[in-house]
Amino acid sequence: MSRVGPQTTSFAVRGFRNGSVVSLTWDGGSLSGDPPTIDLIEIELELAFVAQGDPNVARSASSLADTDGDALADPQAALRLIRRVLDRVTEVVPHSEAHG
């Protein structure tokens, strides 16, 4: 569906959160776009790493905590995290596709 892979250097995501249309851009490990959504993504990421010590919680957060280090540095992990936070993703566009 999205064609975001390990070699992806940037991508845009559009979707809905709390009834509002949001757009986010991931570029080399950094997020830009809707500030409240980015704040929520950062909180979710922190919670996933804090929860690693609890085996019951770690199972449910494994898709976020299975990266070594910063999940936002990995394009596929970042997309999983964005999908977890948005209510509905309508479009994922790697910038290489968007520009050509």
ZAVEX-288345 format. One record per atom (N, C-alpha, C): x, y, z. Coordinates in pm, whole numbers, padded with zeros to 5 digits, always signed. Atoms other than C-alpha are relative to their C-alpha. Layout:
% residues N
XYZ/...
***
This chain:
% residues 100
+00081-00119+00000/+00000+00000+00000/+00085+00126+00000/-00066-00128-00017/+00251+00264+00104/+00139+00009-00064/-00134+00002+00058/+00590+00160-00041/+00105+00073+00083/-00102-00055-00088/+00777+00298+00259/+00086-00117+00045/-00091+00107-00034/+01082+00081+00309/+00123+00053+00070/-00119-00040-00074/+01421+00087+00480/+00081+00109-00070/-00077-00100+00074/+01568+00305+00203/-00074+00133-00018/+00078-00123+00013/+01293+00570+00221/+00066+00112+00080/-00061-00113-00070/+01436+00911+00309/-00101+00102+00047/+00105-00089-00047/+01109+01104+00342/-00134-00047-00056/+00135+00031+00047/+00734+01059+00313/-00100+00091+00068/+00110-00079-00055/+00408+01243+00373/-00115-00094+00032/+00116+00078-00041/+00106+01103+00554/-00116+00097+00019/+00121-00078-00020/-00245+01240+00539/-00105-00093+00060/+00104+00080-00062/-00535+01124+00749/-00085+00083+00093/+00091-00065-00094/-00775+01203+01030/+00040-00036+00143/-00017+00021-00144/-00731+01245+01405/-00100+00090+00070/+00103-00073-00074/-01016+01348+01633/-00091+00081-00092/+00091-00065+00093/-01230+01438+01332/+00062+00108-00087/-00066-00103+00080/-00974+01675+01182/+00095-00064-00100/-00097+00043+00099/-00769+01632+00868/+00138+00044+00047/-00137-00034-00039/-00398+01616+00951/+00097-00047-00108/-00108+00036+00091/-00083+01604+00742/+00130+00002+00078/-00130+00010-00064/+00258+01495+00861/+00104-00032-00105/-00111+00036+00086/+00593+01471+00692/+00111-00056+00087/-00117+00061-00063/+00872+01239+00801/+00117+00023-00095/-00117-00028+00083/+01213+01347+00673/+00126-00034+00079/-00127+00040-00061/+01524+01160+00780/-00002-00010+00151/+00008+00018-00144/+01401+01095+01133/-00070+00113+00073/+00070-00113-00061/+01223+01426+01196/-00142+00009-00054/+00140-00020+00039/+00851+01493+01191/-00033+00148-00007/+00055-00135+00007/+00681+01812+01081/-00146-00013-00039/+00142+00001+00032/+00318+01903+01036/-00083+00043+00118/+00096-00035-00104/+00028+01913+01280/+00062-00013+00140/-00070+00006-00130/+00183+02008+01620/-00065-00090+00105/+00057+00089-00101/-00073+01832+01847/+00020-00149-00032/-00020+00139+00040/-00037+01510+01647/+00145-00041+00023/-00141+00029-00025/+00342+01527+01665/+00025-00017+00149/-00013+00014-00146/+00318+01581+02042/-00050-00137+00045/+00056+00129-00038/+00097+01271+02072/+00091-00114-00046/-00093+00102+00049/+00339+01066+01860/+00120-00011+00094/-00115+00002-00091/+00627+01167+02087/-00036-00062+00134/+00045+00061-00126/+00426+01072+02396/-00015-00151-00016/+00015+00144+00025/+00333+00733+02245/+00135-00070-00006/-00134+00056+00010/+00699+00671+02167/+00064-00012+00138/-00054+00005-00136/+00805+00757+02521/-00066-00111+00081/+00072+00104-00074/+00535+00531+02667/+00044-00139-00044/-00043+00132+00050/+00645+00241+02445/+00134-00039+00060/-00131+00034-00055/+01002+00262+02570/-00003-00017+00151/+00014+00016-00145/+00903+00307+02935/-00064-00135+00031/+00074+00124-00022/+00670+00006+02905/+00081-00125-00027/-00080+00118+00033/+00947-00225+02784/+00030-00086+00122/-00028+00075-00122/+01008-00326+03147/-00117-00085+00047/+00119+00075-00039/+00654-00463+03182/-00034-00097-00113/+00022+00096+00109/+00612-00789+02983/-00141+00004-00059/+00136-00006+00052/+00234-00748+02952/-00020+00119-00093/+00012-00120+00082/+00258-00397+02814/+00094-00009-00119/-00100+00007+00106/+00570-00470+02609/-00052-00076-00121/+00056+00074+00113/+00380-00723+02395/-00086+00090-00087/+00089-00086+00078/+00121-00464+02292/+00074+00116-00064/-00076-00111+00054/+00385-00200+02228/+00119-00047-00083/-00119+00055+00065/+00630-00433+02052/+00027+00061-00137/-00025-00058+00132/+00580-00274+01710/+00071+00134+00010/-00070-00127-00017/+00714+00051+01851/+00135-00020+00066/-00120+00016-00081/+00976-00080+02087/+00098-00100-00060/-00088+00102+00056/+01133-00336+01853/+00118+00057-00077/-00115-00060+00067/+01380-00088+01708/+00108+00025+00103/-00110-00035-00088/+01722-00033+01857/+00020+00150-00008/-00018-00145+00000/+01728+00331+01957/-00127+00073-00035/+00109-00091+00031/+01507+00601+01815/-00088-00056-00112/+00092+00054+00101/+01202+00461+01633/-00025+00100-00112/+00022-00099+00105/+01167+00788+01444/+00113+00001-00102/-00111+00006+00095/+01504+00723+01279/-00027-00102-00111/+00031+00105+00096/+01360+00419+01099/-00131+00033-00071/+00124-00041+00069/+01104+00504+00826/-00117-00094+00022/+00110+00094-00018/+00900+00185+00869/-00056+00007+00142/+00046-00013-00139/+00886+00217+01249/-00073+00132+00019/+00067-00130-00010/+00795+00585+01215/-00140-00008-00059/+00132+00014+00062/+00509+00497+00980/-00094-00082+00089/+00084+00078-00093/+00382+00230+01224/-00049+00087+00115/+00035-00089-00111/+00386+00490+01500/-00105+00102-00045/+00098-00096+00052/+00200+00746+01287/-00135-00068-00018/+00126+00075+00019/-00061+00483+01193/-00069-00029+00134/+00055+00029-00133/-00105+00401+01562/-00071+00122+00058/+00053-00122-00058/-00179+00764+01649/-00118+00057-00079/+00110-00054+00079/-00403+00864+01359/-00121-00093+00007/+00122+00081+00003/-00764+00748+01358/-00014-00073-00133/+00008+00060+00133/-00746+00684+00985/+00104+00064-00089/-00099-00047+00098/-00465+00714+00732/-00064-00010-00137/+00060+00000+00133/-00589+00814+00388/+00104-00006-00111/-00102-00002+00104/-00260+00852+00203/+00140+00000+00062/-00142+00000-00036/+00110+00772+00241/+00074+00017-00131/-00069-00030+00125/+00333+00925-00026/+00149+00017+00028/-00144-00022-00005/+00707+00865-00033/+00033+00117-00092/-00026-00121+00080/+00851+01192-00161/+00061-00030-00135/-00052+00036+00132/+01032+01015-00443/-00116-00021-00098/+00119+00016+00085/+00684+00922-00578/-00070+00134-00021/+00072-00125+00008/+00538+01263-00503/+00067+00096-00099/-00072-00091+00087/+00809+01439-00704/+00028-00056-00137/-00033+00046+00132/+00828+01219-01001/-00050-00134-00026/
***
